[in-house]
Amino acid sequence: MNALPPGARRHSAYEAIKAMIVTGHLAPGRRVTEQDLTEQLQVSRTPVREALNRLQRDGLVVERPRTGFAVVAFDETMLHEVFDLRAELDAYATRLAVDRITPADLKVLDDLLNAGDEVARTDPTRLGRLAEMELGMDLHRAIARCSGNTLLAETLDGLLIKCQVFVWMELTQMQEFETARADHRAIVGAIAAKDAARACTLSRCHIRQSRDGILGLMHMRRDLRDFYVGKG
């Protein structure tokens, strides 16, 4: 990895650390230091430091005085705040996209859908699932860009980054990949048909159902923990 140019090293370190957080390799609350990550990723401290600063801006890590950084706690409060706001902004972006979509834009969306299908068909590994999730996120980002509202697209990008830990939890532990792909196709189909009402409804339902599924999973985990603690 050290053979990469500086810009690529910075990007690679950021993506690698983010993937470790999203997939739970770096658990919520865990302390992370430049030294540990430098050794794991086999890069110098500079790209790791820049990656951690960027992840702090993304809201995935927080700085701890004299101890480095810690992964944020992805709790129910954050779940509701992020997904409820995203549901409304995503639907708004979708409505704007219906009015502004071009044939070239639709091809971008179709290409992302097809790429997700291909990954699902050919790569059942954990890395394949991560790639499929990223393609789904990229589809939402592409729809937001089609809205023509740059600030809206940037805001949604920040929310999507915060959503990734929760979405990974839902997709992998509840086996919701196929459902997510079907939802995405339905949303794009409604956009292509210029059916703004249906596209917005599908977008909101997609995000709210994801939120509710994750919330149920979090409650089940809490109940199991309380049950075993009570038995002890």
Secondary structure as the mmCIF struct_conf table of DSSP 4:
data_model
#
loop_
_struct_conf.conf_type_id
_struct_conf.id
_struct_conf.beg_label_comp_id
_struct_conf.beg_label_asym_id
_struct_conf.beg_label_seq_id
_struct_conf.end_label_comp_id
_struct_conf.end_label_asym_id
_struct_conf.end_label_seq_id
TURN_TY1_P TURN_TY1_P1 ASN A 2 ALA A 3
BEND BEND1 LEU A 4 LEU A 4
HELX_RH_AL_P HELX_RH_AL_P1 PRO A 6 VAL A 22
TURN_TY1_P TURN_TY1_P2 THR A 23 GLY A 24
BEND BEND2 HIS A 25 LEU A 26
TURN_TY1_P TURN_TY1_P3 PRO A 28 GLY A 29
STRN STRN1 ARG A 31 VAL A 32
HELX_RH_AL_P HELX_RH_AL_P2 GLU A 34 LEU A 41
TURN_TY1_P TURN_TY1_P4 GLN A 42 GLN A 42
HELX_RH_AL_P HELX_RH_AL_P3 ARG A 45 ASP A 58
TURN_TY1_P TURN_TY1_P5 GLY A 59 GLY A 59
BEND BEND3 LEU A 60 LEU A 60
STRN STRN2 VAL A 61 ARG A 64
TURN_TY1_P TURN_TY1_P6 PRO A 65 THR A 67
STRN STRN3 GLY A 68 VAL A 71
HELX_LH_PP_P HELX_LH_PP_P1 VAL A 72 ALA A 73
HELX_RH_AL_P HELX_RH_AL_P4 GLU A 76 ARG A 100
HELX_RH_AL_P HELX_RH_AL_P5 PRO A 103 THR A 122
BEND BEND4 THR A 125 THR A 125
HELX_RH_AL_P HELX_RH_AL_P6 ARG A 126 CYS A 146
TURN_TY1_P TURN_TY1_P7 SER A 147 GLY A 148
HELX_RH_AL_P HELX_RH_AL_P7 THR A 150 GLN A 173
TURN_TY1_P TURN_TY1_P8 MET A 174 GLN A 175
HELX_RH_AL_P HELX_RH_AL_P8 PHE A 177 ALA A 192
TURN_TY1_P TURN_TY1_P9 ALA A 193 LYS A 194
HELX_RH_AL_P HELX_RH_AL_P9 ALA A 196 LYS A 231
#
